[in-house]
């Protein structure tokens, strides 16, 4: 078998019992994936073998942090406009005859959003559990944690849509600028939640299709950064729109 | 089989680099598929540069037409009506930033920053590619939507206006995505020994500017989303009133000061890389220059300056003093160069790119001065609080909203374009594998510089004569006289000539890039022995590889010991 530099595939074997990493070099004319099959070093199973990739200093979490910061600024702009419009509206309608920010027939209930806020709070340790499991190469627990968080996300989306139906106002309500702003903020949050769900699905599928779990630790951390950003955002929405009204 | 035990905590990046130097590479895909789906940052960067220059010709033709119409706006000789004029006006303002300036700089950054930090490629290459194509399609739709009665002015049809909004939102999102790729590359892909204090100035300026773009463009997207949602109702009342005057006022902050300076910021980094190369000196105050660029970025953050929602935003101390403070970082940069010149003791050999870079800095300074003049009327408010009321400031108080706004816009955009032109000339061997044609570049720079000055100065003067920024206001629609003083028509004629200069500058640059790409070899015949790998004696890491760079940029992992590793080598220093 002729061997060239391009044929060299390297695998890093994480040894959880010691503080060392074993770098194993194998030669193969076949694909990188197949080269990992059946390799056993110091009793380590194939699942625990990490294929080396281009050297990166936590590229995925950093990229995710930048996108999360971008998302936070997007909502920050919406919150600023919401507060500005609301304060101007209330100043213009200070008297008894003034038009309220939310029309009288609009039902802005605090119950469902509070439930959502606490649901999202609960999701933080679950998300961290997923990252911890990925780091420990524990596929089963990692996937269970992702699934639980996906259920949380689906519940948030469901409750959001339910709340829209309960609100009882339409975008043509001319009493105040609240309808388009509320739809913009909650609708954007819904889209952000759907993006998170897609990220969960991609991470889970890549985990299931890959030979190892811990190689996706950075991906899990990246998804977690985005998720934590969403939790913070919902708490702001909860306080800004539903508690303050 | 070889087994090596390595301590996790002591595993150096160099080890990893060494491992991956031998990692199997997929076979590159050739042909059109190789270009369209490329993850090679050099290919993606060239696509950004080429597309932005072509859009530049389109946008500056529109700018020239708008300038011509301004000579006698009431007659509307060229445009079908004030609505069509206004649509072209907004297309020029948004297009020059989002279809020309920012993509051109992003193209440079996509090619150059991975080379400068010693990376094998750009972070998230597929996302970088997707960002380019999303931007290209959105920019095309944005231009077309204006041609079919879209845009942001009163009188547009609803569907095309929505198309303009959606395409603007996607353009901004694509730019954010591309910027995330560049910034992540700078943060995470630096080679061994290159701390943040040692990254080349262009990469540093992209880190600062990119951070500002990442934090401010989403705010614009938020503005667009609110207007779009308001349009979905039977009556769009609050944010898209009659679809429009309000719509433009909500998004115009992105092309107004101070935010407009954030888009030109990378020119400081480009100049700070080019000029020391000409002096063949190491700047003593590298940290101060980095801090200056950071300060410039901080002062150019403009998401708060939305006068539509906050009427006092444009007279706040932060806004006014920020406009004054913008000059300070540029002066620090000039001071650093003066120090180098003093120590060098001989005339620098900067070439055309050095001259263009200095031109760009001077135009930026002029833009900063006009920007401060524009907002200085707000000083009157502060002075009144301490019972001082200089009468000469009263004229300045009325400048906001006049054609001086356009002067700031054109000067800062021209400075950014000049900076990008300097960068194109400097890094052409890395981008295109050959130099650009020098005399054509010089002519383009003179056209851009002259065009900017000749466009802006008459606009400043006509601002004092109460000429509005020429966004169609209700009184225009009703045919009411503009209320400006005599002489404005002549000033507008001069300003139009300046716009032709800007158009000529971009057209020459596009021709230069195209000509050098197709015919460059013929122009290099006299310089066959010239070292194209580092023709200018560059100090930073991009000059350590071949021109054009090999597939993975560098043959071997590199460790650097200072911010100017090639100068270290030239000086024989071991740092």
Boltz contact constraints between the chains, C-beta under 6 A:
constraints:
  - contact:
      token1: [A, 5]
      token2: [B, 22]
      max_distance: 6.0
  - contact:
      token1: [A, 6]
      token2: [B, 24]
      max_distance: 6.0
  - contact:
      token1: [A, 8]
      token2: [B, 22]
      max_distance: 6.0
  - contact:
      token1: [A, 10]
      token2: [B, 19]
      max_distance: 6.0
  - contact:
      token1: [A, 20]
      token2: [B, 5]
      max_distance: 6.0
  - contact:
      token1: [A, 20]
      token2: [B, 7]
      max_distance: 6.0
  - contact:
      token1: [A, 21]
      token2: [B, 6]
      max_distance: 6.0
  - contact:
      token1: [A, 21]
      token2: [B, 8]
      max_distance: 6.0
  - contact:
      token1: [A, 22]
      token2: [B, 5]
      max_distance: 6.0
  - contact:
      token1: [A, 23]
      token2: [B, 4]
      max_distance: 6.0
  - contact:
      token1: [A, 23]
      token2: [B, 6]
      max_distance: 6.0
  - contact:
      token1: [A, 24]
      token2: [B, 3]
      max_distance: 6.0
  - contact:
      token1: [A, 25]
      token2: [B, 2]
      max_distance: 6.0
  - contact:
      token1: [A, 26]
      token2: [B, 1]
      max_distance: 6.0
  - contact:
      token1: [A, 52]
      token2: [B, 19]
      max_distance: 6.0
  - contact:
      token1: [A, 54]
      token2: [B, 20]
      max_distance: 6.0
  - contact:
      token1: [A, 55]
      token2: [B, 16]
      max_distance: 6.0
  - contact:
      token1: [A, 55]
      token2: [B, 17]
      max_distance: 6.0
  - contact:
      token1: [A, 55]
      token2: [B, 20]
      max_distance: 6.0
  - contact:
      token1: [A, 56]
      token2: [B, 188]
      max_distance: 6.0
  - contact:
      token1: [A, 57]
      token2: [B, 188]
      max_distance: 6.0
  - contact:
      token1: [A, 59]
      token2: [B, 123]
      max_distance: 6.0
  - contact:
      token1: [A, 59]
      token2: [B, 184]
      max_distance: 6.0
  - contact:
      token1: [A, 59]
      token2: [B, 188]
      max_distance: 6.0
  - contact:
      token1: [A, 62]
      token2: [B, 184]
      max_distance: 6.0
  - contact:
      token1: [A, 62]
      token2: [B, 187]
      max_distance: 6.0
  - contact:
      token1: [A, 62]
      token2: [B, 188]
      max_distance: 6.0
  - contact:
      token1: [A, 63]
      token2: [B, 124]
      max_distance: 6.0
  - contact:
      token1: [A, 63]
      token2: [B, 180]
      max_distance: 6.0
  - contact:
      token1: [A, 63]
      token2: [B, 184]
      max_distance: 6.0
  - contact:
      token1: [A, 66]
      token2: [B, 180]
      max_distance: 6.0
  - contact:
      token1: [A, 66]
      token2: [B, 214]
      max_distance: 6.0
  - contact:
      token1: [A, 67]
      token2: [B, 180]
      max_distance: 6.0
  - contact:
      token1: [A, 70]
      token2: [B, 176]
      max_distance: 6.0
  - contact:
      token1: [A, 70]
      token2: [B, 214]
      max_distance: 6.0
  - contact:
      token1: [A, 70]
      token2: [B, 218]
      max_distance: 6.0
  - contact:
      token1: [A, 73]
      token2: [B, 215]
      max_distance: 6.0
  - contact:
      token1: [A, 73]
      token2: [B, 218]
      max_distance: 6.0
  - contact:
      token1: [A, 73]
      token2: [B, 219]
      max_distance: 6.0
  - contact:
      token1: [A, 74]
      token2: [B, 218]
      max_distance: 6.0
  - contact:
      token1: [A, 74]
      token2: [B, 221]
      max_distance: 6.0
  - contact:
      token1: [A, 74]
      token2: [B, 222]
      max_distance: 6.0
  - contact:
      token1: [A, 77]
      token2: [B, 219]
      max_distance: 6.0
  - contact:
      token1: [A, 77]
      token2: [B, 222]
      max_distance: 6.0
  - contact:
      token1: [A, 78]
      token2: [B, 222]
      max_distance: 6.0
  - contact:
      token1: [A, 81]
      token2: [B, 309]
      max_distance: 6.0
  - contact:
      token1: [A, 84]
      token2: [B, 309]
      max_distance: 6.0
  - contact:
      token1: [A, 171]
      token2: [B, 232]
      max_distance: 6.0
  - contact:
      token1: [A, 171]
      token2: [B, 233]
      max_distance: 6.0
  - contact:
      token1: [A, 172]
      token2: [B, 233]
      max_distance: 6.0
  - contact:
      token1: [A, 172]
      token2: [B, 234]
      max_distance: 6.0
  - contact:
      token1: [A, 172]
      token2: [B, 235]
      max_distance: 6.0
  - contact:
      token1: [A, 174]
      token2: [B, 237]
      max_distance: 6.0
  - contact:
      token1: [A, 177]
      token2: [B, 238]
      max_distance: 6.0
  - contact:
      token1: [A, 180]
      token2: [B, 229]
      max_distance: 6.0
  - contact:
      token1: [A, 180]
      token2: [B, 230]
      max_distance: 6.0
  - contact:
      token1: [A, 183]
      token2: [B, 229]
      max_distance: 6.0
  - contact:
      token1: [A, 184]
      token2: [B, 225]
      max_distance: 6.0
  - contact:
      token1: [A, 184]
      token2: [B, 226]
      max_distance: 6.0
  - contact:
      token1: [A, 184]
      token2: [B, 229]
      max_distance: 6.0
